[in-house]
Amino acid sequence: MSTPRARALALRAEFEAAGARVVEPPVLQPAELLLDLYGEDIRARAYVTSDALRGEQMLRPDFTVPVVQMHMADGAEPARYTYAGEVFRRQEDDAERANEYWQVGYEVFDRADPPAADAEVFTLIASALTHLPLHPVTGDIGILMAAVDGLQTSDRRKAALRRHIWRPRRFRALLDRFGGRVPVPESRAALIAGDVTSTAPLTGLRTQSEIDARVAALRADAVEPPIGAQELEGLEALLAVRETVPFALQQLNDLSVDLPAIKPAVRRFSARAEALRARGIDVDALAFEASHGRTLMEYYDGFVFAFYADGRPDLPPIASGGRYDALTRRLGGGDEIPAVGAVLRPGLMVELEGAP
């Protein structure tokens, strides 16, 4: 039986043969950047250490961020990269899941034809997995983002919803509150009404000016009219789309009548479907879920996909990937390039290959 390391190196060699350049990002990554990208939530998933000269460092939680950094600093265009190495994730909820495992990836930076690049990455990953009993699921975070951006409500509310797209429960709670479906919590209502005063000394990291700004924002939000019922129903219908690609496209085109802001994203979805079909993917049988990807990495902002083991709901995705155009802009200091990539877990592949 192959080892995870041997499988990882073999996959990397396949991707190199497909035209990718091998890169090897350092195991230790600056914590400041990852905290800036993901907030303090990343601490629950990463191993953090401290260096007297370099400050806080994290054991590499994934490869994409350092690869994007490297490309935006001095990469040529177009570019394709591959890598293989260990990543480290804390597991506080499931002791059976590995906290250190091999990961192999393929990343494409190419502005010529994003739908074709999406199809290239998906097809290459699918080809590497054809011998395993897996089923793919696709989605598109960009459609949901477009729907949020098109809501007839304040920029502050839209920013809050966008920020919590990857936290479905919090997203739902915000929708209910912004739609006037639930009352404002008593503590917040008291702040809004100005009924709370305190002479207690400040504690924690917030200054008085920050607290005052937060109260002012809550009061401004309180006078905002609720999001309209038609928009809420359209957004909920969008989140419920779960079909094969052709039927999902039909539903999304119908929903774009009430959610016109999603039309460009739906056209990109359609173009991607045609690009996948041109590469031999059975699009008519390919699953699409509008909510897929909302528990994956927070830098995805378009096409997302994952391959799951048949009959093994206990396993995480064997491979996953997606588009992350906004991340290149964030790490490029304003410069950006369309980018899409994916990772595989060779350890899980080896486990499935050895299963009876």
C-alpha positions as YAML, in Angstrom:
chain: A
units: angstrom
residues:
- id: 1
  name: MET
  ca: [0.00, 0.00, 0.00]
- id: 2
  name: SER
  ca: [1.19, 3.51, -0.80]
- id: 3
  name: THR
  ca: [1.94, 5.97, 2.02]
- id: 4
  name: PRO
  ca: [0.36, 9.45, 2.22]
- id: 5
  name: ARG
  ca: [3.75, 11.01, 1.48]
- id: 6
  name: ALA
  ca: [4.34, 8.82, -1.58]
- id: 7
  name: ARG
  ca: [0.82, 9.48, -2.84]
- id: 8
  name: ALA
  ca: [1.30, 13.23, -2.29]
- id: 9
  name: LEU
  ca: [4.55, 13.34, -4.24]
- id: 10
  name: ALA
  ca: [3.05, 11.29, -7.07]
- id: 11
  name: LEU
  ca: [0.10, 13.68, -7.33]
- id: 12
  name: ARG
  ca: [2.41, 16.68, -7.30]
- id: 13
  name: ALA
  ca: [4.40, 15.11, -10.14]
- id: 14
  name: GLU
  ca: [1.17, 14.69, -12.14]
- id: 15
  name: PHE
  ca: [0.29, 18.35, -11.64]
- id: 16
  name: GLU
  ca: [3.82, 19.41, -12.57]
- id: 17
  name: ALA
  ca: [3.49, 17.38, -15.77]
- id: 18
  name: ALA
  ca: [0.24, 19.27, -16.45]
- id: 19
  name: GLY
  ca: [2.19, 22.55, -16.49]
- id: 20
  name: ALA
  ca: [2.37, 23.68, -12.87]
- id: 21
  name: ARG
  ca: [5.52, 24.97, -11.16]
- id: 22
  name: VAL
  ca: [6.45, 23.31, -7.87]
- id: 23
  name: VAL
  ca: [6.59, 25.67, -4.88]
- id: 24
  name: GLU
  ca: [7.37, 24.99, -1.22]
- id: 25
  name: PRO
  ca: [5.98, 27.64, 1.18]
- id: 26
  name: PRO
  ca: [7.54, 27.66, 4.68]
- id: 27
  name: VAL
  ca: [5.92, 25.58, 7.41]
- id: 28
  name: LEU
  ca: [5.81, 28.62, 9.73]
- id: 29
  name: GLN
  ca: [3.57, 31.43, 8.52]
- id: 30
  name: PRO
  ca: [3.11, 34.95, 9.97]
- id: 31
  name: ALA
  ca: [0.09, 34.84, 12.27]
- id: 32
  name: GLU
  ca: [-0.70, 38.53, 11.78]
- id: 33
  name: LEU
  ca: [-1.71, 38.02, 8.15]
- id: 34
  name: LEU
  ca: [-3.95, 35.04, 8.85]
- id: 35
  name: LEU
  ca: [-5.57, 36.79, 11.80]
- id: 36
  name: ASP
  ca: [-6.19, 39.83, 9.60]
- id: 37
  name: LEU
  ca: [-7.82, 37.65, 6.95]
- id: 38
  name: TYR
  ca: [-9.94, 35.41, 9.17]
- id: 39
  name: GLY
  ca: [-10.14, 37.17, 12.52]
- id: 40
  name: GLU
  ca: [-9.51, 35.51, 15.85]
- id: 41
  name: ASP
  ca: [-11.57, 32.47, 14.76]
- id: 42
  name: ILE
  ca: [-8.44, 31.07, 13.09]
- id: 43
  name: ARG
  ca: [-6.86, 30.59, 16.53]
- id: 44
  name: ALA
  ca: [-9.31, 27.76, 17.21]
- id: 45
  name: ARG
  ca: [-8.02, 25.90, 14.16]
- id: 46
  name: ALA
  ca: [-4.31, 26.70, 14.05]
- id: 47
  name: TYR
  ca: [-1.23, 26.11, 16.19]
- id: 48
  name: VAL
  ca: [0.25, 29.44, 17.22]
- id: 49
  name: THR
  ca: [3.73, 30.07, 18.56]
- id: 50
  name: SER
  ca: [5.81, 33.18, 19.26]
- id: 51
  name: ASP
  ca: [9.17, 34.30, 17.94]
- id: 52
  name: ALA
  ca: [11.22, 37.08, 19.57]
- id: 53
  name: LEU
  ca: [12.09, 38.61, 16.18]
- id: 54
  name: ARG
  ca: [9.17, 37.60, 13.96]
- id: 55
  name: GLY
  ca: [6.31, 37.82, 16.43]
- id: 56
  name: GLU
  ca: [3.44, 35.34, 16.37]
- id: 57
  name: GLN
  ca: [3.80, 32.48, 13.91]
- id: 58
  name: MET
  ca: [1.38, 29.72, 12.86]
- id: 59
  name: LEU
  ca: [2.11, 26.22, 11.74]
- id: 60
  name: ARG
  ca: [0.87, 26.23, 8.15]
- id: 61
  name: PRO
  ca: [-2.95, 25.68, 8.24]
- id: 62
  name: ASP
  ca: [-3.07, 25.55, 4.44]
- id: 63
  name: PHE
  ca: [-1.04, 26.47, 1.36]
- id: 64
  name: THR
  ca: [-3.27, 28.85, -0.58]
- id: 65
  name: VAL
  ca: [-2.53, 32.07, 1.32]
- id: 66
  name: PRO
  ca: [1.28, 31.80, 1.09]
- id: 67
  name: VAL
  ca: [1.04, 30.79, -2.57]
- id: 68
  name: VAL
  ca: [-1.12, 33.85, -3.31]
- id: 69
  name: GLN
  ca: [1.36, 36.04, -1.41]
- id: 70
  name: MET
  ca: [4.23, 34.66, -3.42]
- id: 71
  name: HIS
  ca: [2.45, 35.09, -6.74]
- id: 72
  name: MET
  ca: [1.27, 38.64, -6.04]
- id: 73
  name: ALA
  ca: [4.80, 39.63, -5.03]
- id: 74
  name: ASP
  ca: [6.65, 38.44, -8.12]
- id: 75
  name: GLY
  ca: [4.64, 35.90, -10.12]
- id: 76
  name: ALA
  ca: [4.39, 35.95, -13.90]
- id: 77
  name: GLU
  ca: [1.07, 35.77, -15.73]
- id: 78
  name: PRO
  ca: [-0.53, 33.40, -16.35]
- id: 79
  name: ALA
  ca: [0.80, 31.00, -13.71]
- id: 80
  name: ARG
  ca: [0.09, 27.52, -12.40]
- id: 81
  name: TYR
  ca: [1.55, 26.15, -9.16]
- id: 82
  name: THR
  ca: [1.58, 22.85, -7.34]
- id: 83
  name: TYR
  ca: [2.82, 21.85, -3.89]
- id: 84
  name: ALA
  ca: [2.84, 18.96, -1.44]
- id: 85
  name: GLY
  ca: [3.47, 19.06, 2.27]
- id: 86
  name: GLU
  ca: [2.01, 18.80, 5.74]
- id: 87
  name: VAL
  ca: [-0.60, 21.15, 7.17]
- id: 88
  name: PHE
  ca: [-1.65, 21.47, 10.78]
- id: 89
  name: ARG
  ca: [-5.19, 21.91, 12.16]
- id: 90
  name: ARG
  ca: [-6.31, 21.71, 15.77]
- id: 91
  name: GLN
  ca: [-9.16, 19.28, 16.35]
- id: 92
  name: GLU
  ca: [-11.12, 20.24, 19.47]
- id: 93
  name: ASP
  ca: [-14.38, 18.49, 18.58]
- id: 94
  name: ASP
  ca: [-13.26, 15.20, 17.03]
- id: 95
  name: ALA
  ca: [-10.24, 13.41, 18.48]
- id: 96
  name: GLU
  ca: [-10.34, 10.89, 15.61]
- id: 97
  name: ARG
  ca: [-9.51, 13.51, 12.98]
- id: 98
  name: ALA
  ca: [-5.85, 14.10, 12.19]
- id: 99
  name: ASN
  ca: [-4.30, 17.36, 13.32]
- id: 100
  name: GLU
  ca: [-1.31, 16.92, 11.00]
- id: 101
  name: TYR
  ca: [-1.74, 15.58, 7.47]
- id: 102
  name: TRP
  ca: [-0.44, 15.81, 3.92]
- id: 103
  name: GLN
  ca: [-2.01, 18.15, 1.41]
- id: 104
  name: VAL
  ca: [-1.43, 18.48, -2.34]
- id: 105
  name: GLY
  ca: [-2.67, 21.41, -4.38]
- id: 106
  name: TYR
  ca: [-2.99, 22.96, -7.81]
- id: 107
  name: GLU
  ca: [-3.52, 26.72, -8.22]
- id: 108
  name: VAL
  ca: [-4.23, 28.72, -11.40]
- id: 109
  name: PHE
  ca: [-3.72, 32.48, -11.82]
- id: 110
  name: ASP
  ca: [-5.10, 33.39, -15.23]
- id: 111
  name: ARG
  ca: [-7.27, 36.33, -16.28]
- id: 112
  name: ALA
  ca: [-7.94, 35.14, -19.84]
- id: 113
  name: ASP
  ca: [-10.99, 32.91, -19.25]
- id: 114
  name: PRO
  ca: [-12.07, 32.33, -15.60]
- id: 115
  name: PRO
  ca: [-14.84, 29.79, -16.42]
- id: 116
  name: ALA
  ca: [-12.31, 27.75, -18.40]
- id: 117
  name: ALA
  ca: [-9.84, 27.93, -15.48]
- id: 118
  name: ASP
  ca: [-12.57, 26.72, -13.11]
- id: 119
  name: ALA
  ca: [-13.22, 23.78, -15.42]
- id: 120
  name: GLU
  ca: [-9.50, 23.06, -15.75]
- id: 121
  name: VAL
  ca: [-9.00, 22.76, -11.99]
- id: 122
  name: PHE
  ca: [-12.16, 20.72, -11.38]
- id: 123
  name: THR
  ca: [-11.37, 18.32, -14.24]
- id: 124
  name: LEU
  ca: [-7.77, 17.81, -13.15]
- id: 125
  name: ILE
  ca: [-8.83, 16.99, -9.59]
- id: 126
  name: ALA
  ca: [-11.64, 14.71, -10.81]
- id: 127
  name: SER
  ca: [-9.18, 12.87, -13.03]
- id: 128
  name: ALA
  ca: [-6.88, 12.21, -10.06]
- id: 129
  name: LEU
  ca: [-9.81, 10.67, -8.15]
- id: 130
  name: THR
  ca: [-11.54, 8.55, -10.79]
- id: 131
  name: HIS
  ca: [-10.42, 5.27, -9.18]
- id: 132
  name: LEU
  ca: [-12.12, 6.08, -5.86]
- id: 133
  name: PRO
  ca: [-15.82, 5.80, -4.87]
- id: 134
  name: LEU
  ca: [-16.51, 9.53, -4.55]
- id: 135
  name: HIS
  ca: [-19.24, 11.97, -5.49]
- id: 136
  name: PRO
  ca: [-18.67, 15.67, -6.24]
- id: 137
  name: VAL
  ca: [-20.77, 18.60, -5.07]
- id: 138
  name: THR
  ca: [-20.43, 22.08, -6.55]
- id: 139
  name: GLY
  ca: [-21.64, 25.52, -5.52]
- id: 140
  name: ASP
  ca: [-21.03, 29.21, -6.09]
- id: 141
  name: ILE
  ca: [-20.46, 31.60, -3.19]
- id: 142
  name: GLY
  ca: [-20.44, 34.47, -5.71]
- id: 143
  name: ILE
  ca: [-24.17, 34.05, -6.39]
- id: 144
  name: LEU
  ca: [-25.01, 34.38, -2.69]
- id: 145
  name: MET
  ca: [-22.66, 37.36, -2.33]
- id: 146
  name: ALA
  ca: [-24.33, 39.06, -5.29]
- id: 147
  name: ALA
  ca: [-27.77, 38.47, -3.76]
- id: 148
  name: VAL
  ca: [-26.65, 40.07, -0.48]
- id: 149
  name: ASP
  ca: [-25.07, 43.03, -2.29]
- id: 150
  name: GLY
  ca: [-28.33, 43.61, -4.16]
- id: 151
  name: LEU
  ca: [-30.56, 43.81, -1.07]
- id: 152
  name: GLN
  ca: [-32.44, 47.06, -0.54]
- id: 153
  name: THR
  ca: [-30.90, 47.81, 2.84]
- id: 154
  name: SER
  ca: [-28.01, 49.70, 4.38]
- id: 155
  name: ASP
  ca: [-24.38, 49.07, 3.48]
- id: 156
  name: ARG
  ca: [-23.73, 48.27, 7.13]
- id: 157
  name: ARG
  ca: [-26.31, 45.47, 7.10]
- id: 158
  name: LYS
  ca: [-25.02, 44.08, 3.82]
- id: 159
  name: ALA
  ca: [-21.46, 44.09, 5.17]
- id: 160
  name: ALA
  ca: [-22.61, 42.18, 8.26]
- id: 161
  name: LEU
  ca: [-24.37, 39.56, 6.14]
- id: 162
  name: ARG
  ca: [-21.35, 39.16, 3.85]
- id: 163
  name: ARG
  ca: [-19.07, 38.75, 6.85]
- id: 164
  name: HIS
  ca: [-21.19, 35.90, 8.20]
- id: 165
  name: ILE
  ca: [-21.88, 34.02, 4.96]
- id: 166
  name: TRP
  ca: [-19.49, 31.33, 6.31]
- id: 167
  name: ARG
  ca: [-21.39, 31.13, 9.62]
- id: 168
  name: PRO
  ca: [-24.83, 29.88, 8.53]
- id: 169
  name: ARG
  ca: [-26.49, 30.15, 11.95]
- id: 170
  name: ARG
  ca: [-25.31, 33.70, 12.51]
- id: 171
  name: PHE
  ca: [-26.28, 34.59, 8.94]
- id: 172
  name: ARG
  ca: [-29.80, 33.27, 9.54]
- id: 173
  name: ALA
  ca: [-30.07, 35.17, 12.82]
- id: 174
  name: LEU
  ca: [-29.06, 38.41, 11.09]
- id: 175
  name: LEU
  ca: [-31.58, 37.83, 8.29]
- id: 176
  name: ASP
  ca: [-34.36, 37.32, 10.85]
- id: 177
  name: ARG
  ca: [-33.37, 40.49, 12.72]
- id: 178
  name: PHE
  ca: [-32.88, 42.66, 9.64]
- id: 179
  name: GLY
  ca: [-36.18, 41.38, 8.27]
- id: 180
  name: GLY
  ca: [-38.04, 42.32, 11.45]
- id: 181
  name: ARG
  ca: [-38.94, 38.71, 12.21]
- id: 182
  name: VAL
  ca: [-37.50, 38.72, 15.71]
- id: 183
  name: PRO
  ca: [-37.47, 41.45, 18.34]
- id: 184
  name: VAL
  ca: [-34.31, 43.30, 19.26]
- id: 185
  name: PRO
  ca: [-32.69, 41.70, 22.37]
- id: 186
  name: GLU
  ca: [-33.47, 43.57, 25.58]
- id: 187
  name: SER
  ca: [-29.85, 44.49, 26.23]
- id: 188
  name: ARG
  ca: [-29.49, 45.96, 22.75]
- id: 189
  name: ALA
  ca: [-32.87, 47.73, 22.97]
- id: 190
  name: ALA
  ca: [-31.73, 49.41, 26.19]
- id: 191
  name: LEU
  ca: [-28.55, 50.65, 24.53]
- id: 192
  name: ILE
  ca: [-30.46, 51.94, 21.52]
- id: 193
  name: ALA
  ca: [-32.92, 53.76, 23.76]
- id: 194
  name: GLY
  ca: [-30.11, 55.28, 25.79]
- id: 195
  name: ASP
  ca: [-31.37, 53.71, 29.01]
- id: 196
  name: VAL
  ca: [-28.01, 52.24, 29.99]
- id: 197
  name: THR
  ca: [-25.33, 54.29, 31.69]
- id: 198
  name: SER
  ca: [-22.24, 53.10, 33.45]
- id: 199
  name: THR
  ca: [-19.59, 54.66, 35.66]
- id: 200
  name: ALA
  ca: [-17.64, 51.40, 35.86]
- id: 201
  name: PRO
  ca: [-14.01, 51.50, 34.68]
- id: 202
  name: LEU
  ca: [-13.31, 50.32, 31.14]
- id: 203
  name: THR
  ca: [-12.18, 46.71, 30.83]
- id: 204
  name: GLY
  ca: [-11.03, 44.70, 27.85]
- id: 205
  name: LEU
  ca: [-9.55, 46.13, 24.65]
- id: 206
  name: ARG
  ca: [-12.27, 48.55, 23.53]
- id: 207
  name: THR
  ca: [-11.85, 52.28, 24.16]
- id: 208
  name: GLN
  ca: [-14.70, 54.59, 25.14]
- id: 209
  name: SER
  ca: [-14.74, 56.07, 21.63]
- id: 210
  name: GLU
  ca: [-15.11, 52.59, 20.13]
- id: 211
  name: ILE
  ca: [-17.96, 51.81, 22.50]
- id: 212
  name: ASP
  ca: [-19.67, 55.09, 21.62]
- id: 213
  name: ALA
  ca: [-19.27, 54.35, 17.90]
- id: 214
  name: ARG
  ca: [-20.81, 50.91, 18.38]
- id: 215
  name: VAL
  ca: [-23.81, 52.35, 20.22]
- id: 216
  name: ALA
  ca: [-24.25, 54.97, 17.48]
- id: 217
  name: ALA
  ca: [-24.18, 52.22, 14.84]
- id: 218
  name: LEU
  ca: [-26.82, 50.23, 16.74]
- id: 219
  name: ARG
  ca: [-29.06, 53.28, 16.96]
- id: 220
  name: ALA
  ca: [-28.64, 54.00, 13.25]
- id: 221
  name: ASP
  ca: [-29.52, 50.40, 12.44]
- id: 222
  name: ALA
  ca: [-32.62, 50.56, 14.64]
- id: 223
  name: VAL
  ca: [-34.25, 53.15, 12.37]
- id: 224
  name: GLU
  ca: [-33.52, 51.20, 9.19]
- id: 225
  name: PRO
  ca: [-36.69, 49.74, 7.64]
- id: 226
  name: PRO
  ca: [-36.76, 45.91, 7.55]
- id: 227
  name: ILE
  ca: [-35.63, 44.05, 4.47]
- id: 228
  name: GLY
  ca: [-38.69, 43.42, 2.31]
- id: 229
  name: ALA
  ca: [-40.50, 40.10, 2.52]
- id: 230
  name: GLN
  ca: [-40.10, 39.48, -1.21]
- id: 231
  name: GLU
  ca: [-36.32, 39.88, -1.02]
- id: 232
  name: LEU
  ca: [-36.11, 37.64, 2.05]
- id: 233
  name: GLU
  ca: [-38.17, 34.94, 0.37]
- id: 234
  name: GLY
  ca: [-36.02, 35.17, -2.74]
- id: 235
  name: LEU
  ca: [-32.82, 34.86, -0.70]
- id: 236
  name: GLU
  ca: [-34.20, 31.87, 1.21]
- id: 237
  name: ALA
  ca: [-35.26, 30.21, -2.03]
- id: 238
  name: LEU
  ca: [-31.76, 30.79, -3.37]
- id: 239
  name: LEU
  ca: [-30.18, 29.14, -0.33]
- id: 240
  name: ALA
  ca: [-32.50, 26.15, -0.80]
- id: 241
  name: VAL
  ca: [-31.43, 25.44, -4.41]
- id: 242
  name: ARG
  ca: [-30.11, 21.89, -4.47]
- id: 243
  name: GLU
  ca: [-30.26, 20.26, -7.88]
- id: 244
  name: THR
  ca: [-28.22, 18.96, -10.76]
- id: 245
  name: VAL
  ca: [-26.55, 21.78, -12.66]
- id: 246
  name: PRO
  ca: [-29.13, 22.18, -15.49]
- id: 247
  name: PHE
  ca: [-32.11, 22.32, -13.10]
- id: 248
  name: ALA
  ca: [-30.21, 24.58, -10.71]
- id: 249
  name: LEU
  ca: [-29.58, 26.99, -13.59]
- id: 250
  name: GLN
  ca: [-33.29, 27.03, -14.38]
- id: 251
  name: GLN
  ca: [-34.18, 27.81, -10.78]
- id: 252
  name: LEU
  ca: [-31.54, 30.52, -10.50]
- id: 253
  name: ASN
  ca: [-32.68, 32.18, -13.70]
- id: 254
  name: ASP
  ca: [-36.23, 32.21, -12.31]
- id: 255
  name: LEU
  ca: [-35.00, 33.68, -9.01]
- id: 256
  name: SER
  ca: [-33.11, 36.42, -10.82]
- id: 257
  name: VAL
  ca: [-36.46, 38.04, -11.63]
- id: 258
  name: ASP
  ca: [-36.85, 38.93, -7.93]
- id: 259
  name: LEU
  ca: [-33.09, 39.10, -7.27]
- id: 260
  name: PRO
  ca: [-31.75, 40.88, -10.37]
- id: 261
  name: ALA
  ca: [-28.35, 41.45, -8.77]
- id: 262
  name: ILE
  ca: [-27.49, 37.76, -9.22]
- id: 263
  name: LYS
  ca: [-27.85, 37.81, -13.02]
- id: 264
  name: PRO
  ca: [-24.10, 38.35, -13.82]
- id: 265
  name: ALA
  ca: [-23.10, 35.60, -11.36]
- id: 266
  name: VAL
  ca: [-25.67, 33.21, -12.86]
- id: 267
  name: ARG
  ca: [-24.27, 33.93, -16.34]
- id: 268
  name: ARG
  ca: [-20.80, 33.02, -15.05]
- id: 269
  name: PHE
  ca: [-22.25, 29.81, -13.63]
- id: 270
  name: SER
  ca: [-23.74, 29.00, -17.04]
- id: 271
  name: ALA
  ca: [-20.42, 29.69, -18.80]
- id: 272
  name: ARG
  ca: [-18.63, 27.44, -16.30]
- id: 273
  name: ALA
  ca: [-21.12, 24.64, -16.94]
- id: 274
  name: GLU
  ca: [-20.39, 24.83, -20.65]
- id: 275
  name: ALA
  ca: [-16.63, 24.82, -20.00]
- id: 276
  name: LEU
  ca: [-17.01, 21.73, -17.80]
- id: 277
  name: ARG
  ca: [-19.10, 20.02, -20.47]
- id: 278
  name: ALA
  ca: [-16.43, 20.81, -23.07]
- id: 279
  name: ARG
  ca: [-13.87, 19.01, -20.89]
- id: 280
  name: GLY
  ca: [-15.98, 15.87, -20.73]
- id: 281
  name: ILE
  ca: [-17.67, 16.36, -17.35]
- id: 282
  name: ASP
  ca: [-21.20, 14.93, -17.14]
- id: 283
  name: VAL
  ca: [-22.79, 18.24, -16.19]
- id: 284
  name: ASP
  ca: [-26.31, 16.81, -16.39]
- id: 285
  name: ALA
  ca: [-25.52, 14.59, -13.40]
- id: 286
  name: LEU
  ca: [-23.30, 17.06, -11.50]
- id: 287
  name: ALA
  ca: [-24.75, 18.18, -8.16]
- id: 288
  name: PHE
  ca: [-25.08, 21.88, -7.34]
- id: 289
  name: GLU
  ca: [-25.98, 23.30, -3.92]
- id: 290
  name: ALA
  ca: [-26.28, 27.05, -3.50]
- id: 291
  name: SER
  ca: [-25.21, 26.77, 0.15]
- id: 292
  name: HIS
  ca: [-22.19, 24.56, -0.57]
- id: 293
  name: GLY
  ca: [-18.89, 26.02, 0.56]
- id: 294
  name: ARG
  ca: [-20.24, 28.05, 3.47]
- id: 295
  name: THR
  ca: [-18.24, 25.98, 5.95]
- id: 296
  name: LEU
  ca: [-15.04, 25.88, 3.87]
- id: 297
  name: MET
  ca: [-12.24, 28.46, 3.93]
- id: 298
  name: GLU
  ca: [-13.50, 32.03, 4.04]
- id: 299
  name: TYR
  ca: [-11.47, 33.29, 1.09]
- id: 300
  name: TYR
  ca: [-13.62, 31.57, -1.53]
- id: 301
  name: ASP
  ca: [-15.83, 34.05, -3.39]
- id: 302
  name: GLY
  ca: [-17.04, 32.16, -6.48]
- id: 303
  name: PHE
  ca: [-17.07, 28.58, -7.75]
- id: 304
  name: VAL
  ca: [-16.60, 25.99, -4.98]
- id: 305
  name: PHE
  ca: [-16.53, 22.20, -5.06]
- id: 306
  name: ALA
  ca: [-15.71, 19.15, -2.99]
- id: 307
  name: PHE
  ca: [-15.42, 15.39, -3.48]
- id: 308
  name: TYR
  ca: [-16.92, 13.22, -0.73]
- id: 309
  name: ALA
  ca: [-16.47, 9.49, -0.09]
- id: 310
  name: ASP
  ca: [-19.56, 7.42, -0.84]
- id: 311
  name: GLY
  ca: [-21.04, 5.95, 2.33]
- id: 312
  name: ARG
  ca: [-18.47, 7.68, 4.58]
- id: 313
  name: PRO
  ca: [-20.13, 10.74, 6.11]
- id: 314
  name: ASP
  ca: [-17.53, 10.56, 8.89]
- id: 315
  name: LEU
  ca: [-14.77, 11.69, 6.53]
- id: 316
  name: PRO
  ca: [-14.04, 15.30, 5.54]
- id: 317
  name: PRO
  ca: [-13.82, 16.08, 1.80]
- id: 318
  name: ILE
  ca: [-11.18, 14.06, 0.00]
- id: 319
  name: ALA
  ca: [-10.60, 17.10, -2.20]
- id: 320
  name: SER
  ca: [-11.99, 20.63, -2.24]
- id: 321
  name: GLY
  ca: [-11.38, 23.89, -4.00]
- id: 322
  name: GLY
  ca: [-12.76, 27.08, -5.41]
- id: 323
  name: ARG
  ca: [-12.25, 30.57, -6.75]
- id: 324
  name: TYR
  ca: [-10.66, 33.28, -4.60]
- id: 325
  name: ASP
  ca: [-10.32, 36.42, -6.74]
- id: 326
  name: ALA
  ca: [-10.83, 38.80, -3.79]
- id: 327
  name: LEU
  ca: [-7.94, 37.22, -1.88]
- id: 328
  name: THR
  ca: [-5.52, 38.20, -4.64]
- id: 329
  name: ARG
  ca: [-6.74, 41.78, -4.38]
- id: 330
  name: ARG
  ca: [-6.35, 41.72, -0.59]
- id: 331
  name: LEU
  ca: [-2.81, 40.36, -0.71]
- id: 332
  name: GLY
  ca: [-1.84, 42.26, -3.85]
- id: 333
  name: GLY
  ca: [-2.21, 45.73, -2.39]
- id: 334
  name: GLY
  ca: [-4.99, 46.58, -4.83]
- id: 335
  name: ASP
  ca: [-3.67, 44.55, -7.74]
- id: 336
  name: GLU
  ca: [-5.65, 41.41, -8.50]
- id: 337
  name: ILE
  ca: [-5.90, 38.49, -10.87]
- id: 338
  name: PRO
  ca: [-8.62, 35.84, -11.19]
- id: 339
  name: ALA
  ca: [-7.46, 32.76, -9.31]
- id: 340
  name: VAL
  ca: [-8.82, 29.29, -8.60]
- id: 341
  name: GLY
  ca: [-7.32, 26.23, -6.96]
- id: 342
  name: ALA
  ca: [-7.92, 22.99, -5.12]
- id: 343
  name: VAL
  ca: [-6.34, 20.67, -2.58]
- id: 344
  name: LEU
  ca: [-6.42, 16.91, -2.09]
- id: 345
  name: ARG
  ca: [-5.83, 14.86, 1.05]
- id: 346
  name: PRO
  ca: [-3.61, 11.94, -0.02]
- id: 347
  name: GLY
  ca: [-3.87, 10.30, 3.41]
- id: 348
  name: LEU
  ca: [-7.60, 9.85, 2.96]
- id: 349
  name: MET
  ca: [-7.04, 8.64, -0.60]
- id: 350
  name: VAL
  ca: [-4.68, 5.95, 0.69]
- id: 351
  name: GLU
  ca: [-7.21, 4.99, 3.37]
- id: 352
  name: LEU
  ca: [-9.97, 4.56, 0.78]
- id: 353
  name: GLU
  ca: [-7.68, 2.65, -1.58]
- id: 354
  name: GLY
  ca: [-6.95, 0.16, 1.19]
- id: 355
  name: ALA
  ca: [-10.59, -0.25, 2.23]
- id: 356
  name: PRO
  ca: [-12.10, -3.71, 1.54]
...
